[in-house]
Amino acid sequence: YHHPLDYSATFAIKKLIYFYLFFLIVDFVTSAIAFILERKEDWSLLLWMFLQRFFYRQLMYYVALKVISSAIKGKLVRWGNLERKATVT
């Protein structure tokens, strides 16, 4: 039996890191299998997966929170207008 006093914040953080690393390894292996099945794919893209998994997800969290904040405030969000100058030759 485990007593609740046996657990600490460092134990929880270590366990979280282990599970996240396990997730990244499983994700990498399944991605590698997909690359094996698609033989013509550029294998250098596989190395970018680790950065994409962390930074892209954080970016999407930021965008989602910004959208929710705008919706709560009742702001209208538009694409914006581009001024056309016809300067391209």
N, C-alpha and C positions, 0 to 999 in steps of 0.2 A: 504494500500500500504506500502511496505517496501522500505525504502530509503537505498541505498548502504552504507551510513555512519553508519547505525544502526548495521551493522555486524562487528564483530571483529574476530581476529584470535582465541581467546579463545572460541567464539561461534562456529566457524567452527570445532575446535578440539573436543569440547563437542559433537557436532552433529555427527562427525565421530566416536567417541567412542560409542555413543548410537547405531548407525547403526551397528557397528562391534559386539557389545554385542548382538544385535537383531539377527544378522547372526549366532553367536555362539549358541544362544538359539534355533533357528530354526534347525540348524545343529544337535544339541544334541537331540532334540525331534524326528527328523526324524531318527536319528541313533538308538534311543531307540525303535522306532516303528519297525525298522529292527530287533533288538534284540528280541523283543516280538514275531515277526513272526518266527524267528529261535530259537526255545526254547532251543536247546541244546548248544547254544553259551555261551562262558565264559563272564559273565557280567562285570568282572573286566576290560576287554578290553575297555569298554565304557568310563572309567575314563581317559584313556590315550588319548582320542580323542582331548582334549583341547591342550595338549602339541604337539600332532602330527599336529594339524591344524596350529599352529604358527611356530614351529621350523622346521618341515619337509619342509614347503613351503619356508622358508628362505634359507634352505640348497639347495633346487632346484634352487632358484634364483641365488645363488652363483655358482652352477655348470653350469647353463646356461650362465651366464656372462663369466665364465672362458672359456667355449667352444667357445663362440662367439669371445672372445679376441684371442684365439689360431687360430681360422679360419681367422681372419683379418690379423694376423701376418704371416699366411701361414705355421704355424708349423704343422708337422705331429704328430698326437697323436696316440700312440699305447698302446696295453694292457700291453706290457712288457713281458719279458721272466722269467720264474721261473727256477732256477738252480736245477736240480734233483740230489740229493745226495744218495738216496736209504738207508737212515738211520733209517727208520721206521721198527720196529721189528714186 
